[in-house]
Amino acid sequence: MELEKQNIPTGDTKEDKKKRKQYIIDFYGKWVAANPEKQIYNKSLQTLIVVRFLSIEETAQHASTTYKSTIAITFLSEILENAIVKKDKKGMIITENPKPNVKNQSRFSKIFIMEYKKTDFGKVKLTVGELRGSGQKVQYCITAIE
């Protein structure tokens, strides 16, 4: 699935960021149309990661600030499937508590910080939240690591 990448502005003006945000929203729209179940199995977590409206909203807000993060979104399926969860020295998954002052994180019981190394691109950070109650894993945000 491809959108025209050459139309993505590379600058740091307010207008450039606005256009990148719209590009991300459009990309997610096409991704959801191509993936109606809105989920992909992640090998590292060994569970499905679901894309919801919150995923689009949060990622569009953060990834639109830089050109590289906007481009990272175009690898969405690959990132969701192959990102690796951080583990401690004993091999236990490292989780974080949701930030208390962040409204969008209040629905999560824990947060997983994951990384994906994309060949010829670099590292991408995937943040996944676990919903309280259901335990469902939801893609929260994707950004490139500079």
N, C-alpha and C positions, 0 to 999 in steps of 0.2 A: 504494500500500500504506500503510495507516494503522493505527496503534495509538492508543488513547485518550490524547491528550496531557494532558488535564485531570487525569489520575491521577498525573502526575509531580510528586513533591514539590519545592518550590522552596527549602527551607531548607538549612542546612549541618550538621545533626546527623548523627551516625553512621548512624542509622536511615534518614534521607533519602537519604544516599549509597548505602546498601545497596539501597534500593528503586529508585534510578536505575540502579544497576548491573544489577539484575534486568530492568528495562525494556529496557536496551540489549541484553542477552543474548536476551530475548524478541523484540526487533525483528530482530536478526540471524537468529534462527531462522526467522521469517516471510519475511525477505528471501531466505534460502537456499532455502526451499521454493518461492518464486516465481521464483528464478533458479538452477535446478539446476546450471548450468555454473559458477556462482560466480565469474564474471568479467565485466568490462565494458571496452570499448575506450576508452582515454583519448586524446583528440585532441592534447593537448600532447606527451605522450611518444610518441605514435603506436604504442602497443602495448597489449596487454591487461593489466589490473590484476586480480589474482586475490585473492579473499577466502578466507582459511584460518582454522583454529582460532586461530592466533596473532593474527590481525586482531581477532577477537572478544574474545579474552582481554585483549589490550593496550588496545584501545579502551574496553572496559568498565571497566578499571582507571582509566584517565586521564579519560575523558569523564564518568564518574559524579561527579567531584568538583565539577562546577558544573552548574546547571540548563541554562544556555545550550549547553554542550557536549553534554549529553544530547539536547537538541532538535536539534542539528546532525546527529546520527546519522540522523534521520528523512529527511534529504536524501541518503542514502548513494549511490544510483544516480547522481544528479545530480552529486555531488561527484566520484565516481570517473570519470565521463565528462568533466567540464569543468574540473577543477582544472588550474591552469597551473604548470608546473615553473619554478623560478627559473633565470634565465640571467644571465651576466655581460654586460659592455658589448659584447663581441664576438659575443654571441648564442649562446655555448656554455653548455650545461647545467651548472649548479652541482650537484656532489654532495658529500656528506660521508662520512667514514669512519665505520663503525659504532663506537659507544662501546665501548672495550675491556673495561669492567667490567660491561656489560649483557649477561647471558646470552642474552636473546631476540634480540639484534642480532648475535650471533656467527655466525649462518648466512648473513649478508648480506655481499656484497663492497662494496656502496656503498648509500648512503641518499639518496633524493630528497626535498626539502622542497618541497611544492606548496601553492598557495593557491587558494581558490575564493571569489569574492565573490557571496554570495547576496543578491538584492534583498530589501529589507525585513527582513533578518536581520543581515548583516554578513559579516566574513571568517571562513573556516574553513581550518584547517591540516590538510593531508593528508600523512602521512609514508608513503613507499613504500620498501621494501627490495628490492634485487636479489639473488636467491639465488645463492650461489656455485655455479659449475658450470653450472647450467641457464640462468642469466640471467633467469629468470622474475621478473616484478615482482609483489610481494605487498603488499597494503595492510597497513601496520603499525599506524597509529594515526590517529584523527580527533579534533580538538578545535576548539572555537570560539576565535577570537582576540578577546580582550576589548579 
